[in-house]
Every structure is written in structure tokens, then in C-alpha cells.
Amino acid sequence: MLLGALHAPGEPPPVGLEIVPGSPSLTAFERAADLVPLWRQLLNSLTVVVVAVPLTVVCASMTGFAISRLHGRAHALLIGFTLVCLTIPLAALWVPRFALFRSLGVLDTYVPLIAPALVGTSPLLVLLCYWSARGIPRDLVDAARLAGLGPLRVWWSVAVPLTRPTLLAVAALAFVAHWGNFVEPLLYLFDTAKATLPIGLSSLRQLGPTDVPVLLAGALIATVPPVLAFALAQRAVLAPAREADWIGR
């Protein structure tokens, strides 16, 4: 993708293996930005994920921790409900959500794009947080409650530090989910100035379907942020595991 984006616009893709382009150029990035306001759309996408990702982590973590503290029928019902929600196709939610957001008067804003974060973005992320939180010793939680900590303080002081690797993984998955969201911006945003990067890539593909360097330049711009997010999350998640493995040896 990087090598193809360094070709001049209009050039055909290379035939065979190419280690370094013969005459590398950044003209394809300039051409892509001329056809579609990619940098503005990049900023719009970053605005959405900066709000939605932390909100997803907080809501999913709190919900998972709360479910892990339940017993008996309530625990089984909530786990079953979460699993049922996981089986619902996302396409089945588009029309009800559109009607709901229209009645609230928040169409053509970023509220519909951020709102799923209030329920953890995906039931899978809630289940990941639950699975991690259920490993917290109950005696530790009981000791924190006896020390006078309320539920929120117990979650913040006990659950969050002990489930940090899982929360970082959830943050990376939420980043990719919101970053690559194409259908919902298409449904809820009408002002082209508010369009996110997936909308811009679709427009770029329609404006220059045969200009491979320009298409690859746009794709590279869209790919770098989630790759960085996964790299940072992977380093933070694997570091405690490597330390535990070294101690075990």
C-alpha cells in the first residue's frame, strides 16, 4: 500500500515485485486531497473516536464488573441477555435507531455515531470486560467495601487496575469499530463537511476508480491510525503477560 501510494497519479500498478519505487512521489496524496477533503474527514473521524472510545471502555468495564458481582438468576439472565444481543444483526438496528435519533432531533450530528458507546459499542466488548472482571478475587472487593469505598470507587480502584490489559484490548477494538464505521455516517450525516473518512474513501473510489496510486494514498491515510492503536494496545497487553511468563520460568 505504501509503495503503491508513492507512485505518481495515473501510473499503472507495478508488475512483479517492487522493493522501492523508481521515482517516489507524494503527488498521489495531494491529488487525493484535491478530489476529496480527506484531511478534514480524518479530523472528523478522530473527533468521533476520541469521544467514543473512552466512553466505550468506561461503559463496557462498569457493566462487565457489575455483572461479575451478581449471583444466581440475575447473573444468568444478564449473561443470557447479552448473548442474545450479540446475535442481533447490526442491520436490524439501523431503522429503529434512525427513528429514535430523528425524534430526538440529533440527526446530522455526531451524537448517533457516539451513542452506541453508551452501551459498550458491542455486547462482545461487555462480555470481554465481564470475563476479565470475574477473575478479580471476591475477598479483595469485599475488603474494599469494608474500607468504606462505594461501588464506583471499587470499580476505579480495584477493577480497572486489575483488568487493564483487557481494557486496552477493548479500546483498540472500539477504535477500529468506530473508525471503520461506514453505514451509520452515511445514514445519519447529511452535511458533507461532517463526513468521516470511510465516506471520503468511498467518494474517492467513485471519482477515480482506475487511479491506483490515489486510491492507495487514501487507503494508507485511513490505515495508519488503527494500526498505531493496535500497536500501542498490543505492547501494553503483552508486557504483563511476558512478565508473568518470565516470573513463572
C-alpha positions in Angstrom: 0.0 0.0 0.0 2.8 2.4 0.9 4.8 1.6 -2.2 1.8 2.0 -4.4 0.9 5.3 -2.9 4.4 6.6 -3.7 3.8 6.3 -7.5 2.6 9.3 -9.5 -1.1 9.6 -10.2 -2.2 7.8 -13.3 0.6 5.3 -13.3 -0.4 1.6 -13.6 0.5 -0.7 -10.7 3.9 -2.4 -10.9 4.2 -5.8 -12.5 6.1 -8.2 -10.2 8.0 -7.4 -7.1 9.0 -3.9 -6.4 11.1 -3.0 -3.3 11.4 0.7 -3.9 9.6 2.8 -6.5 11.8 4.1 -9.3 10.8 7.8 -8.7 8.9 8.0 -5.4 6.5 11.0 -5.2 3.9 12.3 -2.8 1.7 13.7 -5.6 -0.9 10.9 -5.1 -1.6 12.3 -1.6 -2.0 15.8 -3.0 -4.3 14.5 -5.7 -6.4 12.5 -3.2 -6.8 15.6 -1.0 -7.8 17.7 -4.1 -10.5 15.2 -5.1 -11.9 14.7 -1.5 -11.3 16.7 1.7 -9.5 13.7 3.3 -7.7 15.8 6.0 -10.9 17.3 7.2 -12.6 13.9 7.2 -9.6 12.5 9.0 -10.2 15.1 11.7 -13.9 14.3 11.8 -13.2 10.6 12.4 -10.6 11.4 15.1 -13.2 13.6 16.8 -15.7 10.7 16.9 -13.2 8.1 18.2 -11.7 10.5 20.8 -15.1 10.7 22.4 -16.5 7.2 21.6 -13.5 5.0 22.6 -13.1 6.2 26.2 -16.8 6.2 26.7 -17.0 2.6 25.4 -14.2 1.5 27.7 -15.9 3.1 30.7 -19.4 1.7 30.0 -18.2 -1.8 29.0 -15.9 -2.1 32.0 -18.5 -0.9 34.5 -21.2 -3.1 33.0 -18.9 -6.2 33.0 -17.8 -5.6 36.5 -21.4 -5.2 37.7 -22.4 -8.4 36.1 -19.5 -10.3 37.6 -20.6 -9.3 41.1 -24.1 -10.8 40.7 -25.2 -14.3 41.7 -27.9 -16.7 40.8 -30.8 -15.9 38.4 -29.9 -12.3 37.9 -26.4 -13.2 36.8 -27.7 -15.9 34.4 -30.4 -13.6 33.0 -27.9 -10.7 32.2 -25.4 -13.1 30.6 -28.1 -14.6 28.5 -29.5 -11.2 27.6 -26.0 -10.0 26.5 -25.5 -13.2 24.4 -28.9 -12.6 22.7 -28.0 -9.0 21.9 -24.8 -10.3 20.4 -26.8 -12.4 17.9 -28.9 -9.4 16.6 -27.6 -8.3 13.2 -26.5 -4.7 13.1 -28.6 -4.0 10.0 -31.7 -4.7 12.1 -30.9 -1.7 14.3 -30.5 0.9 11.6 -34.2 1.7 11.1 -35.1 1.8 14.8 -32.1 3.9 15.6 -32.8 6.3 12.7 -36.4 6.8 14.0 -35.1 7.3 17.6 -32.4 9.8 16.6 -34.8 11.7 14.4 -37.3 12.0 17.2 -34.5 13.3 19.5 -33.5 15.9 16.8 -29.9 14.8 16.7 -29.6 13.8 13.1 -26.7 15.4 11.1 -24.6 15.5 14.3 -22.0 13.1 15.7 -24.4 12.0 18.5 -25.7 9.0 16.5 -22.2 7.9 15.9 -21.1 8.2 19.5 -24.3 6.9 21.1 -23.5 3.2 20.8 -20.6 3.7 23.1 -23.1 4.3 25.9 -23.9 0.5 25.7 -20.3 -0.6 25.2 -20.4 -0.3 21.4 -20.8 -4.1 21.1 -22.1 -6.8 23.5 -18.8 -8.7 22.8 -16.8 -5.9 24.4 -19.1 -6.1 27.5 -18.5 -9.9 27.7 -14.8 -9.4 27.4 -14.8 -7.0 30.4 -17.1 -9.4 32.3 -14.8 -12.3 31.7 -11.8 -10.3 32.9 -13.6 -8.9 35.9 -14.9 -12.3 37.1 -11.3 -13.2 37.8 -11.0 -10.5 40.5 -10.9 -12.2 44.0 -14.2 -11.5 45.8 -12.3 -11.1 49.0 -10.5 -8.1 47.5 -13.7 -6.5 46.5 -15.3 -7.2 50.0 -12.2 -5.7 51.7 -12.6 -2.5 49.6 -16.3 -2.2 50.5 -15.4 -2.7 54.2 -12.9 0.1 53.9 -15.8 2.4 53.0 -15.4 2.5 49.2 -18.6 2.9 47.2 -19.3 0.9 44.1 -17.7 3.4 41.7 -14.6 3.7 43.8 -14.3 -0.1 44.0 -14.6 -0.2 40.2 -12.0 2.5 39.7 -9.5 1.5 42.4 -9.8 -2.3 42.1 -11.4 -3.4 38.9 -9.7 -1.0 36.5 -6.1 -1.7 37.5 -6.6 -5.4 37.6 -8.3 -5.6 34.2 -6.1 -3.0 32.4 -4.8 -5.3 29.6 -8.4 -6.3 28.7 -9.5 -2.6 28.8 -6.7 -1.7 26.4 -7.8 -4.5 24.0 -11.4 -3.3 24.3 -10.2 0.3 23.5 -8.3 -1.0 20.4 -11.4 -3.0 19.2 -13.7 0.0 19.8 -11.3 2.3 17.9 -11.4 0.1 14.9 -15.2 -0.3 15.1 -15.8 3.4 15.2 -13.0 4.3 12.8 -14.2 1.9 10.1 -17.9 2.7 10.5 -19.3 3.5 7.0 -23.0 2.8 7.1 -24.0 4.9 10.1 -22.3 8.1 8.9 -24.0 7.6 5.6 -27.4 7.2 7.3 -27.2 10.0 9.9 -24.9 12.7 8.4 -26.3 15.0 5.6 -23.7 17.8 5.7 -20.7 16.8 3.6 -18.4 18.9 5.8 -19.2 16.5 8.7 -18.4 13.3 6.7 -16.0 10.8 8.2 -13.0 9.2 6.5 -14.8 6.0 5.3 -17.3 8.2 3.4 -14.3 10.0 1.8 -12.7 6.8 0.7 -15.9 5.7 -0.9 -16.1 9.0 -2.8 -12.5 8.7 -3.8 -13.1 5.3 -5.3 -16.0 6.7 -7.3 -14.2 9.7 -8.6 -11.0 7.9 -9.6 -11.8 4.1 -9.9 -8.7 3.4 -12.1 -6.2 5.8 -10.4 -4.5 3.1 -8.3 -1.8 5.4 -6.6 -4.5 7.9 -5.5 -6.7 5.1 -4.1 -3.8 3.6 -2.2 -2.8 7.0 -0.8 -6.3 7.4 0.6 -6.3 3.9 2.0 -2.9 4.5 3.6 -4.2 7.6 5.4 -7.1 5.6 6.7 -5.0 2.6 7.8 -2.3 4.3 9.8 -4.3 5.4 12.9 -5.9 1.9 13.6 -2.5 0.3 13.0 -1.0 2.6 15.6 -3.8 1.9 18.0 -3.3 -1.8 17.7 0.4 -1.5 18.1 0.1 0.5 21.3 -2.5 -1.8 22.7 -0.5 -4.9 21.8 2.6 -3.6 23.6 0.6 -2.8 26.7 -1.3 -6.1 26.7 1.6 -8.3 26.0 4.0 -6.7 28.5 2.3 -8.0 31.7 1.9 -11.5 30.0 5.6 -11.6 29.2 6.5 -10.5 32.8 4.2 -13.2 34.3 5.8 -15.8 31.9 9.3 -14.7 32.9 8.4 -15.0 36.7 6.8 -18.4 36.1 10.0 -19.6 34.5 
